[in-house]
Amino acid sequence: MPRLFLFSLGWAVALAFFSVSGSQAACGSTEQDRIVWARERMHPSASSSQIELVYQWLANGTRSCSQSGDLWYFRSLVEKKLGKMRDAQYSFGKAEENGSKARAEGLDPFATVTRPASSGKGQLRDKWALIVGVSTFEKSDDFLEFSGKDAKDLGSFLVQNGNFKGDHVKILVDKQATSGSIREAFGEIRTRAKADDLVLVYFSSHGQPRDLDPTGLSYVLTYDTDASSAARLYATGLQMVELAELGRWVLSRDYVLLLDTCFSGAAKAGVTGKIVPAGSDGLDPLQGLQGSGARVVISASRADERSYEDPESKHGYFTRFLIEALRQDGGQQGLSTVYQYLQERVATEVGRQDGRKQHPVMEAFGDGKSIVLSAPLLSGSHPAGLRMSGLLASAVNPTVWP
């Protein structure tokens, strides 16, 4: 059964960090779409031509939706980046006048994240994992057979075999996997992860392709995503790029994002001709991860492919072979080797099912390909007995991190 959902609309990448201004009722989805489009292109490594394009986009937005404090605020940041200081000052004043929540929260997508210095020893101090599996959906009759099981089995593996502490593996399944609880878990990770740590985020759920969305965005659905109207889906869905953006803001040395959903390759542009809609600028939403440290995103399928489930193993094919790959060679292989295993096994096994196609996709930054998920922690940072069955239960039954 494919991990597919049949409805799509642009969703704000930055909903985890700010909400749209009160002018939404007056401006409708136009305001939201423009903010999303701009936010995906505003990051420290954005080129001058890209920034100029964002400026034109936001300037048009403030003309058609002059009550939007957030549009004015992001326009002011872009103008400042372009050296248009007087214009930036005026736009900032308009943002304040119209009650921009992004301004109040001090959000600056162009800001460079300052990370604490690493110990330089090359060993991990600690590891954190957020594992999400959604098989049933509150506002839809659609379902997936094995997403919840995939999440629980991967969480168990990480604690039993991957040198993760039981109370550092947060598993959210079905009713626990609401958009709010997922964002709260993101907040926990951002607070706790330190310079010599590794952060792993895994999602198994429905996905939606980028080329079906008018603004070129792709989704992961949470338990409480509401598709009854465009506005509700916009507000309650989880945009794939938001998952990647966590890797920019978290302070950890290593960050790994694993997506077992349909069309998850849409988190990266350029894999096939169908990812980016006509008239776009060829955006790769992951480019903001550059310079953030060792970062890796592995998707279960290309942007125009579905991600299938295997009734024999009772897993998604991607997660089945992910766990198999992590068991090879004592679990001490780098992610480049894990990815090669996934490429070969997933494509072969899925291809036996009436010619179906599924090809995992990987994007790596820094020394990301060398990350070892099951790497041991620094001596003394993994208390004795932590991998025993009693503490494993705390990973399988989600708890709040202490």
N, C-alpha and C positions, 0 to 999 in steps of 0.2 A: 504493500500500500504506500503510495507516494506521500511525502510530507509536504502537502500543497494546501494553499488557501486561495479562494477565488475572488477576493476583493482587495483593492489597494488604493491608498491615497497618501500623499506626502505627510510625514510626521516629523516633529521637531527633534533634531539631534540633541539639542541641549535641554530637553525637558527635565533631565535629572538635575540641572543646575539653575534653571530659571523657568518661569511661566510667562506666557504672552501677556501683553498689557491689556488694560481694561477696554481698549478701543476695539477689541475683537468683534463685538456685536456690530459696530459701525462698518468695519472693514472686511469682515467675513474671513474666508480662507485665504484671500489675497495676501493679507498681512502675514499669515502663518507661512504660506508657501515662500514668500520672499525672504523671510527670516531664515527658514531652513536652507534655501538655496545659497544665501549669503554665508551662513555659518559653516557649511561644508567647505567653503573656499577660503575662509579666514583662519589662517594658522601661521606660525612663524616662518615656514619655508615657502609661503606663497610668493609667486613671481610678481613683478611689478605690473605686467600685463594682466594677470589674473586679478590683482587688487583693483586695477582701473576698471575692469569688467564688473566687479562687485560694486564699485562706486556708482557706475551708471545704473545698475540694477536697483540699488537702494535709493538713489536720487529719484528715479521714476516711482519707486514705492512711496516715498514721502509726498510726492505730488498727488498721487491717487488716494493716499491714506494718511493725510497730514495729522491725524489724531493719534497715530501710533508712536508712543514714546520709545518703544524698542527699535523700530525702524530708524528713528532719528538717532538713537544711541549708537547703533552699529554703523550708521552713516558717519557719525562723528569719529569713530575709531578708524574707519577707512580713510577719511579725510586727513586725520592726523598722520596716518602711515604714509600718505602721499605728500605730506608737507604742506597741506592746505590748512594752515593753523587758524586763520580767521573764520573760515567756513566750519572748521571742526568746533570752534568755540560756540558759534551760532547753533549748530546742530545739537551740541551738548546741552545748551540752554533749552532748546525745544524738547529734548528728551526729558529733562527735569520738569519742565512745564507740563508735559503730558504723562507724567508718572511712570517712567520706564522702570520696570522691575529689574531688568538686566543691569541698568545703571546703578540701582540701589544695591544690588548684590556684587557690584564691582567686576562683572564678568568681562574678561578681555581675551578673546581668542588668539590675539597676536602675541600674548605674553609668553615668554620662555619660562618653562618650569624649572625652578632651581631645586636640584636634587642634592641631598646630603652626600658627602664623600663616602665612597665605598671603602671597606677595609683593605681592599687590594689583594686579599688572599685568594680570591677566585672561588671560595666556597660559600654555600648558602647558609645564612643565619636562620631563616625560617621560610616556610612555604604556606600559601593560602589558596583555597579553591572555592569558587562559587559554581555549583553544578545545578542546572535547571532542566527539568523535563516536564513537558506538558502533553498529556495524552487526552484529557477531556477539557472542554471549554465551557465556561459559565453561560455564555450568550450565543452558543452555536451547538448544533447537533453533530457537527463534525468531530472526528476523534482520530487518534493514532494509537495503535495497539501497544507499542513497546517503548515510547519515549520515557515514561516514568521509570520503567525497568532499566532502560539504558542509563539514566541518571543515577539510580541507586547502585547499579553494578559498577559503574565507573567510580563513584564515591567510595565504595567498599574496596575496590582495587587500589585506589590511591592510599588509603590508610593501611591496608594489609601488606601491600607490595611496593608502594611508591614513596615511602618515607615521609608521608604527610601526617601531621598530628590529627587525631580524631576530632578535636574541637576547633581545628582550623579548616575543616571541610564543611561548607554550608551547602546542604542539598534542599532545593525547593521543588516540590512535585505537585502538579495539579493545583488544588485550591490554595496551596502555599505560594504558588508561583504567580502572584499578582504583580502588576506593574509597580505598585508601591513597594511591595516587599523586595522586589529585585533591585529597585533603586536604593532602598535602604541598605541592602547588602553591599551594593557598590560603595555606599558611603562608609560602611564598616571597613571595607578593603582599603579605601583611600586613607582612612585614619590609621590603620594598623600596619600596613606594609612599609617596611624600611628599606634602606639603600641596598642591603645585601640579601634581599628577599626575592622570592619568585611568586608570581600571581598567575593562577590559571582560572579562566572563565570558560564554561562549557554550556552550550544550549542545544536541546533537542526539542523541536516543536515544528509548527507549520512555518513555511517561508513563502515569500511572494517576490516575483521577479521585478527587477528595476525597469525593464523596458515597457511594462504595463502601466507605469505611473507617470502622470503628466510632468512631474518635476524630476523624474529619474531617481527615485528613492526605492529602497527595498526594506522589507520588514521581517521581524520575528514576532509571532503572536504570543501573548501571555494568557494566563487563565481568564482574566477579566477583560480582555480586549473586546470592545463593543463595536460591531460593524453595522449597527442599525442605521447610522447616518454617517455622512462624510466627516462631520465635525466630531462625532464621538470616536470614530476610528482614529482620527488625527490625534485626539487627546489621550487615547488609551492604548495605542499600539506601541511597539518597541522598535525603533529604527535601528537597522543593523550597524550603521555607522556609529551610533552611540556606544555600542559595545566595543568597537575599535578605539573610540576616543578615550575610554577609560585608560587604555594603555599609554596615552600621552600624559595624563594627569597623575597617575599613580606613581609613587616614589620608588617602587621596586626596580631592581636592576633588570629583572627578566619579567616579561609579560607574554602569556600565551592565550589566544582566543581560538576555541574550537567550535565550529558551527555545524551541527548535524540537522540541517533543514533543507527544503527544496530551494533552489536558486540562490544558495548561500554564496556562490561565487560572485554575486552582485555586490558583495562588500568590496570587491576590487574591479575597477574598470579595465578594459583592454583585453580581457580573456577571450571574448568572442565579440562579433559585431553586433550582438543584440543587447549588450549590457546598457549602453548609454543611448538615450533617445535621440531622435533627429533634432538637430539644432543645438545640441549641448556642446560644451567645450572640452569633451574628452576627460572629464574629471576622474581622478582616482581618489575616492574618499579616504583611502588609507594613507595618503601622502603626508598627512599631519603627524604620523608616527615617526617620521624621519628625525633622527637626532634625539630620540627619546630613550635610547638604550637598546638592549636586545629585545626585539619585538617580533612576534610571529602570529599570523592568522592562517589557520587551516580550515578550509570550507569543504563540506561533504560533496559538493557538486559544482559544476560550472554554472554560470549565471542563467543559462537557458536550459538547465537540466533539473530533474527532480531527484530527490533523495529517497531511496526505497528502503522498505523494511523486509526482513528475512524471517518468514514464519517458522522456518526450521530451527534457527538458533534463538528465535524470540528476541532479536535485536534489530536495530537499524544496521544496514551493511557497514556503514562508516564506523559506528561505535563498536560493532563486533570486531572489525579488523584493527581498530585503534587499540583496543585492549590486547588483542593478540600481538600487535607490534610492540607494545610496551612490555610484553613478557619476554621478548627475544633478548638474548645476550645478557641476561641478568638485569634487564631494564636500564642499562647504562649507555644506550645508544642515543646519539643526538637526534633532534627533530628532523633533520634532513633524511636520515635513515628511516625514521618512522614514516615520513611522508612517502618515500619510495615504496615502502611496503603497502601503504594505503592505496597508492596509485595502481599498483599491479593487482592487488587482490580485489579491491572494490570494482574496478572496471571489468575484470574477468568474470567475477561471480554475478554481477548485475547483468552483464551482457548475455548470460545464458538464459535469461528470462525474456523470451520473445524479442530479442534484439534491443532491449532497453539499454540506455546509456547513462552512466554516472561516472564522472571523473573528478576526484578531489583536486582542489586548487590551494596553493600555498603562496603567501607573501611574507617575506622576512626582511627585517631591518637590523642594522648593526650586526651583532654576532648571534642573531636569533637562531640561525640554523644549527648552532652548536648547543643550544639549551637541552639539558637532560632532565626530563620531568621527574624521573625517579631518583635523582641525585641525592645522596645522603646529606644531612645537615652537619654544620660544624659540631665538633665534639662537645658534648655537654648541653646542646640546645634541643635535644630530643630525649626527654625524660624516659627512664627505664619503664618498660611495661606499657608504653603508650599505644603500642600496636596490638595489645591483647583484646579479646573479644568484647569486654565490657566497654572499652572506649571506642571500639568500632561502632557500637550501637549509637553513639552520639553523632557519628557521621551519617549513618543511614537514616536515623530519625532526626530531622533538622532541629537545631537548637540555635540560640543566639550566642554569638561569640562572647567570651567573658571579657 
